[in-house]
């Protein structure tokens, strides 16, 4: 009997803790497959007292016997990728035998990164908060039918194709006021491309199809979060790919009928990196306390994350567009010790309260809050306190989906699996 593709993705603005959940559930799967995004992702895993941050490589790489596939929907910077591989190997992780890369995945060039920086600099105060990894320009070349793919590095005319794309980018630089230097990075990039040839490059859609037909369970790992989706996020302050569950179909080459569970990851509060609307953002001591307790600094950029209360209209929206079947709550321990925890239940717009997620989160929008009783210390070896259970039940009833996993600390072991009164 053919197996299913379960999907794990972010239900907020990214940084929800997807890497930890993938690592925890990885032993249940034969394959962990990244389906979109690129090195703008930063999936942090902590176990045995060590911290690991993955940018391109799937989060199942630490689990023995699990295949890790970088799918066709991912964009790859060979330099960052090789740095990630070398870092894992230095940590004693044998990466290469269990890592596969789709030939259809697109390559990020040094000129893509320079174009990204030039575009962001030209925007000035209107910048979108790009990670400056070249993600947007690479996806633009992909949809513009100009991109270079991993499979192209096996072609005898690869260098000519590379030079042609660089020439196009050089013409684009003339449109920008800012023109970052990129030539000094070319030699390292070409050397990393050469090193990439030694990896297991596959026609991933066929390989994945064969795995499913053999009964091997697959987990599709998303990057960023639902509210950064190019179609359904807070446009234009979004990423350049489809971060929602539908992206797993196009980013891996699997049909919708193959999708099984969809697990949405969310924090017990909300965070956002970079520019863009954030209705529940806290600009006070409470927001700073959450940032400090949660170590809310970007694992890719190092930028401090904006922090605020949990936003239920946004979470309901994420559940809807993804077809989420169950939720995993991360960083519940960060709010421990607070007397009161607030939850946004709706938005007041023009004097009326709306429970839905609107087309635009305008400045005049005002969040409406419910106040719940806070909880004390959370421990993995003890039941959740009644106040924490009440908080979870409040969320479940609001979004109609069970919270199955609760993370009470950064380590792999600090994870609770719970039963819920709300059916999947």
PAVO-929664 format. One record per residue (C-alpha): x negated, y negated, z. Coordinates in steps of 0.25 Angstrom, whole numbers, padded with zeros to 4 digits, always signed. Example, Ala and Ser with C-alpha at 12.3 -4.5 7.8 and 13.67 -1.06 7.14 Angstrom:
# residues 2
-0049+0018+0031;-0055+0004+0029;
This chain:
# residues 424
+0000+0000+0000;-0005-0014-0004;-0009-0023+0008;-0005-0037+0010;-0013-0050+0011;-0011-0057+0024;-0014-0072+0024;-0020-0080+0035;-0020-0095+0033;-0020-0109+0041;-0006-0115+0044;-0011-0129+0047;-0022-0138+0042;-0033-0127+0042;-0043-0124+0054;-0032-0115+0060;-0042-0103+0064;-0039-0094+0052;-0053-0088+0052;-0051-0083+0066;-0038-0076+0063;-0043-0070+0050;-0055-0064+0058;-0046-0059+0069;-0036-0052+0059;-0047-0048+0049;-0048-0033+0054;-0034-0031+0049;-0038-0034+0035;-0047-0028+0024;-0049-0042+0017;-0049-0056+0022;-0048-0066+0010;-0050-0081+0009;-0040-0086-0001;-0042-0101-0002;-0051-0113+0002;-0066-0114+0003;-0077-0118+0013;-0068-0129+0018;-0062-0118+0027;-0069-0115+0040;-0064-0102+0047;-0070-0101+0061;-0071-0087+0068;-0077-0085+0082;-0080-0072+0087;-0091-0066+0096;-0095-0080+0100;-0098-0084+0086;-0092-0094+0077;-0091-0092+0062;-0085-0102+0052;-0081-0096+0038;-0078-0105+0026;-0077-0096+0014;-0078-0082+0019;-0066-0075+0024;-0064-0074+0039;-0064-0059+0039;-0079-0058+0036;-0083-0055+0051;-0074-0043+0051;-0080-0029+0046;-0074-0022+0035;-0066-0034+0030;-0067-0039+0016;-0068-0055+0015;-0063-0061+0001;-0065-0075-0003;-0053-0076-0013;-0051-0084-0026;-0044-0095-0019;-0057-0099-0011;-0067-0109-0016;-0081-0106-0012;-0094-0114-0010;-0105-0105-0012;-0115-0112-0003;-0105-0113+0008;-0101-0098+0006;-0116-0093+0006;-0118-0101+0019;-0106-0095+0025;-0111-0081+0021;-0125-0083+0026;-0120-0088+0039;-0111-0076+0041;-0123-0067+0037;-0132-0074+0048;-0121-0071+0058;-0122-0056+0054;-0110-0055+0046;-0111-0047+0033;-0103-0055+0024;-0106-0050+0010;-0101-0036+0009;-0087-0040+0014;-0085-0053+0006;-0079-0055-0008;-0077-0067-0016;-0067-0070-0027;-0073-0073-0040;-0061-0083-0042;-0065-0091-0030;-0070-0105-0034;-0083-0111-0031;-0086-0124-0024;-0097-0132-0031;-0106-0142-0025;-0099-0152-0034;-0086-0148-0028;-0091-0152-0015;-0096-0165-0020;-0083-0168-0027;-0075-0165-0014;-0084-0175-0006;-0083-0186-0017;-0068-0185-0018;-0066-0185-0003;-0076-0197-0001;-0068-0205-0012;-0055-0203-0004;-0061-0211+0007;-0050-0212+0018;-0041-0204+0010;-0050-0191+0010;-0043-0178+0013;-0053-0172+0022;-0060-0162+0013;-0070-0153+0018;-0079-0157+0006;-0082-0143+0003;-0077-0145-0012;-0065-0137-0010;-0055-0147-0017;-0064-0149-0030;-0066-0134-0031;-0051-0131-0031;-0049-0143-0041;-0059-0136-0050;-0052-0123-0048;-0038-0129-0052;-0044-0137-0063;-0050-0124-0069;-0064-0129-0068;-0069-0121-0056;-0080-0111-0054;-0077-0098-0048;-0085-0087-0040;-0084-0078-0052;-0090-0088-0061;-0104-0087-0054;-0105-0073-0060;-0104-0079-0074;-0116-0082-0082;-0112-0096-0085;-0109-0100-0071;-0119-0111-0070;-0114-0117-0083;-0100-0117-0077;-0105-0123-0064;-0112-0134-0072;-0099-0137-0079;-0091-0139-0067;-0102-0147-0060;-0102-0156-0073;-0087-0158-0071;-0089-0162-0056;-0100-0172-0060;-0090-0179-0069;-0080-0179-0057;-0090-0186-0048;-0089-0198-0057;-0075-0200-0051;-0079-0201-0037;-0085-0213-0030;-0093-0203-0021;-0102-0193-0027;-0109-0183-0018;-0122-0176-0021;-0120-0162-0025;-0132-0158-0033;-0141-0154-0021;-0131-0143-0018;-0131-0136-0031;-0143-0127-0030;-0138-0121-0017;-0124-0119-0023;-0129-0112-0035;-0138-0103-0026;-0125-0100-0017;-0118-0096-0030;-0129-0087-0034;-0128-0080-0020;-0112-0079-0021;-0115-0070-0033;-0119-0059-0023;-0106-0058-0016;-0094-0049-0019;-0087-0057-0030;-0073-0051-0033;-0061-0053-0041;-0054-0055-0028;-0039-0054-0032;-0042-0040-0038;-0050-0036-0026;-0040-0041-0016;-0028-0034-0024;-0036-0021-0023;-0038-0022-0008;-0023-0025-0006;-0019-0013-0014;-0029-0004-0006;-0021-0008+0006;-0032-0018+0012;-0026-0029+0020;-0030-0043+0016;-0030-0056+0024;-0030-0069+0016;-0037-0080+0024;-0034-0095+0021;-0042-0107+0023;-0037-0121+0028;-0023-0122+0031;-0008-0123+0026;-0008-0138+0028;-0020-0139+0019;-0014-0132+0007;-0015-0139-0006;+0000-0138-0009;+0006-0137+0005;-0004-0145+0014;-0004-0159+0018;-0008-0164+0004;-0018-0170+0000;-0025-0167+0013;-0026-0152+0010;-0036-0142+0004;-0036-0138-0010;-0031-0124-0009;-0018-0116-0005;-0020-0113+0009;-0007-0106+0011;-0003-0092+0010;+0000-0093-0005;-0015-0097-0007;-0018-0082-0003;-0011-0077-0016;-0019-0087-0025;-0032-0087-0017;-0033-0072-0017;-0025-0067-0029;-0014-0059-0022;+0001-0060-0024;+0011-0065-0014;+0017-0051-0012;+0003-0047-0006;+0004-0057+0005;+0007-0052+0019;+0006-0059+0032;+0003-0074+0032;-0004-0079+0045;-0004-0093+0048;-0015-0099+0057;-0012-0111+0065;-0018-0118+0077;-0010-0121+0090;-0012-0135+0086;-0015-0142+0073;-0028-0147+0066;-0033-0154+0054;-0046-0157+0047;-0048-0169+0038;-0037-0179+0033;-0022-0177+0031;-0009-0178+0039;-0009-0171+0053;+0005-0174+0060;+0001-0169+0074;-0013-0174+0075;-0018-0178+0088;-0027-0191+0089;-0028-0190+0104;-0035-0183+0116;-0026-0171+0114;-0031-0169+0099;-0045-0171+0103;-0044-0160+0114;-0038-0151+0104;-0049-0153+0094;-0060-0151+0105;-0053-0139+0111;-0051-0133+0097;-0064-0137+0092;-0057-0143+0080;-0068-0146+0071;-0068-0141+0056;-0076-0128+0055;-0080-0133+0040;-0081-0148+0042;-0083-0150+0057;-0073-0161+0056;-0064-0163+0069;-0050-0158+0066;-0038-0166+0069;-0030-0160+0080;-0015-0160+0083;-0003-0152+0088;+0003-0140+0081;+0012-0144+0069;+0024-0135+0068;+0030-0141+0055;+0016-0139+0048;+0015-0125+0054;+0029-0121+0049;+0026-0126+0035;+0013-0118+0035;+0021-0105+0039;+0031-0108+0028;+0022-0111+0016;+0013-0099+0020;+0024-0089+0024;+0016-0087+0037;+0020-0074+0044;+0013-0076+0057;+0004-0087+0064;-0009-0087+0071;-0011-0098+0081;-0025-0103+0083;-0032-0111+0094;-0021-0110+0104;-0031-0111+0115;-0035-0125+0111;-0022-0131+0117;-0024-0123+0130;-0023-0132+0142;-0014-0142+0136;-0001-0146+0144;+0007-0148+0132;+0005-0144+0117;+0013-0151+0107;+0019-0145+0094;+0024-0153+0082;+0038-0148+0078;+0041-0158+0067;+0039-0171+0061;+0047-0184+0063;+0048-0191+0049;+0056-0203+0047;+0063-0201+0061;+0067-0186+0058;+0060-0174+0063;+0056-0164+0052;+0051-0149+0055;+0045-0147+0041;+0032-0150+0035;+0034-0162+0025;+0028-0165+0012;+0019-0176+0018;+0015-0178+0033;+0017-0193+0033;+0011-0203+0043;+0024-0206+0049;+0027-0191+0052;+0028-0189+0067;+0026-0175+0073;+0037-0171+0083;+0031-0162+0095;+0036-0152+0104;+0028-0151+0117;+0025-0137+0123;+0018-0133+0136;+0003-0130+0134;-0004-0117+0139;-0017-0113+0146;-0029-0105+0142;-0027-0095+0132;-0035-0081+0132;-0035-0070+0122;-0034-0059+0133;-0022-0066+0139;-0007-0068+0134;-0004-0082+0129;+0002-0091+0140;+0017-0093+0139;+0015-0108+0135;+0006-0103+0123;+0017-0093+0119;+0027-0104+0120;+0019-0112+0111;+0018-0101+0101;+0033-0097+0101;+0036-0112+0099;+0028-0112+0086;+0033-0098+0081;+0047-0103+0083;+0044-0116+0075;+0037-0109+0063;+0044-0095+0063;+0032-0087+0063;+0025-0079+0074;+0011-0083+0080;+0004-0069+0080;-0010-0074+0083;-0015-0084+0094;-0029-0088+0095;-0034-0092+0109;-0048-0095+0106;-0058-0096+0095;-0064-0082+0096;-0059-0070+0088;-0055-0063+0101;-0046-0075+0106;-0034-0071+0097;-0021-0066+0102;-0010-0058+0093;+0004-0061+0099;+0018-0056+0097;+0028-0066+0093;+0043-0067+0094;+0044-0073+0081;+0044-0063+0069;+0035-0064+0057;
